[in-house]
């Protein structure tokens, strides 16, 4: 009996790969910080003390030239008016003959007896004292902060992997016929 023999060889694929590699090189970021401190400047100006002795001096009779001249002029005018009035009164007194008074003798007696001065107690004024306060001068100078940033870098170098595919064995089908002496059933 004739047998048909079939032999088959499968195809084989050979795959060669190299792994990909990622090489990273980095430089670190850097921060440069320069700072200047804030300043507070305080300057205290001295105050001013003012002493005005004018009220005190006026109360004890010491005056400046303008005020003394004005007061003397006022007193002179008042004295002149009083003197004119007194002289007019004396003339009227001497003209009154009907009173039978010895007017000249009495007027001369009155002129020789001066009036007693009047004693007046007056408080002495205190001097004007004032103090002018000068406030402190405050100046604020803000600080300074300089920040310089140097960015880091990342250098990436990629070695790509490779995949090499080739056929290592081709497929084949072989057919042949043999004579079989034995009856084999499968």
C-alpha positions in Angstrom: 0.0 0.0 0.0 1.2 3.4 -0.8 1.5 6.0 1.9 1.6 9.7 1.5 4.1 11.1 4.0 4.0 14.8 4.9 6.6 16.4 6.8 6.3 20.0 7.8 8.9 22.4 9.1 7.6 25.5 10.8 9.1 28.9 10.2 11.3 30.2 13.0 11.8 33.9 13.6 15.0 35.1 15.3 14.6 38.4 17.3 17.6 40.3 18.6 16.8 43.3 20.7 18.9 45.9 22.5 17.3 47.7 25.4 16.8 51.4 25.0 18.8 53.6 27.5 17.9 57.0 28.8 21.0 58.9 30.0 20.0 62.0 32.1 22.5 64.6 33.1 21.2 67.4 35.4 22.6 70.6 36.7 21.0 71.7 39.9 19.1 75.0 40.1 20.7 77.7 42.2 19.3 80.7 44.0 21.5 83.7 44.8 19.9 85.9 47.5 21.5 89.2 48.3 19.7 91.2 51.0 20.2 94.7 52.4 18.7 95.3 55.8 16.0 97.9 56.3 17.0 101.0 58.2 15.1 103.2 60.6 16.7 106.6 61.2 15.4 108.7 64.0 16.6 112.2 64.5 15.4 114.2 67.5 15.7 117.9 67.1 16.0 119.9 70.3 13.0 121.9 71.4 13.0 125.7 71.6 12.6 127.4 75.0 11.3 131.0 74.7 11.4 133.3 77.7 9.5 136.6 77.3 10.2 139.0 80.3 8.1 141.8 78.9 5.1 141.3 81.2 7.4 141.1 84.2 9.3 144.3 83.2 6.2 146.2 82.5 4.7 145.3 85.9 7.8 146.8 87.7 7.9 149.8 85.4 10.6 149.0 82.9 9.2 149.5 79.4 10.5 149.6 75.9 11.0 153.0 74.3 7.8 153.1 72.2 5.6 152.0 75.1 7.3 154.4 77.5 7.0 157.3 75.0 3.3 156.5 74.5 2.6 156.2 78.2 4.5 159.5 78.9 2.6 161.3 76.2 -0.7 160.0 77.6 0.3 161.1 81.2 1.5 164.4 79.9 -1.8 165.0 78.1 -3.7 164.0 81.2 -1.5 166.3 83.4 -1.9 169.2 81.0 -5.7 168.8 81.0 -5.8 168.5 84.8 -3.6 171.6 85.1 -5.8 173.6 82.7 -8.8 172.5 84.7 -7.1 173.4 88.0 -6.1 176.8 86.7 -9.6 177.4 85.4 -11.0 176.4 88.8 -8.6 178.8 90.6 -9.5 181.6 88.3 -13.2 181.0 88.9 -12.5 180.9 92.7 -10.6 184.2 92.6 -13.4 185.8 90.5 -16.0 185.0 93.2 -15.6 188.1 95.3 -19.0 187.6 96.8 -17.8 184.7 99.0 -15.5 187.0 100.8 -12.9 184.4 100.9 -9.1 185.1 100.8 -8.7 182.9 97.8 -5.1 183.6 97.1 -4.0 182.7 100.7 -6.0 179.5 100.7 -4.8 178.4 97.3 -1.2 178.9 98.3 -1.7 177.0 101.5 -3.3 174.1 99.6 -0.4 174.2 97.1 2.1 173.9 100.0 0.3 170.8 101.5 0.8 168.1 98.9 -1.6 165.2 98.8 -0.3 162.0 100.3 0.4 159.5 97.7 -1.8 156.5 97.5 -0.2 153.2 98.1 -1.4 150.5 95.7 -0.4 146.9 95.9 0.0 145.4 92.4 1.1 141.8 91.8 4.2 141.4 89.7 3.5 139.6 86.5 5.4 136.4 85.7 7.4 136.1 82.5 5.9 134.2 79.6 7.7 130.9 79.3 6.9 128.7 76.3 8.5 125.6 75.1 8.2 124.6 71.4 8.5 120.8 71.1 10.0 119.7 67.8 8.8 116.1 67.0 11.3 113.4 66.1 12.0 113.0 62.4 11.6 109.4 61.5 12.8 108.1 58.2 12.2 104.5 57.1 14.4 103.1 54.4 13.1 99.8 53.2 15.4 96.9 52.8 16.3 95.4 49.5 16.1 91.8 48.5 17.7 90.7 45.2 16.9 87.1 44.1 18.6 85.7 41.1 17.5 82.3 40.0 19.7 80.1 37.8 17.5 77.4 36.4 18.7 73.9 36.4 19.1 72.0 33.2 18.3 68.4 32.2 20.2 66.9 29.3 18.5 63.8 28.1 20.3 61.5 25.8 18.2 58.6 24.5 19.8 55.6 23.0 17.0 54.0 21.2 16.7 50.3 21.4 16.8 48.1 18.4 14.7 45.2 17.4 16.2 43.0 14.6 13.8 40.5 13.3 14.9 37.9 10.7 13.7 34.5 9.7 16.0 31.9 11.1 14.2 29.0 9.5 11.9 29.0 6.6 8.8 26.9 6.6 8.7 23.9 4.3 6.3 21.1 3.5 7.8 17.9 2.2 5.6 15.3 0.6 6.8 11.8 -0.3 5.2 8.5 -1.0 6.4 5.3 0.6 5.2 1.8 0.2 4.0 0.4 3.4 3.9 -3.2 3.9 2.0 -3.1 7.1 -1.5 -1.8 7.4 -1.5 0.7 10.1 -4.6 2.5 11.0 -4.6 5.3 13.2 
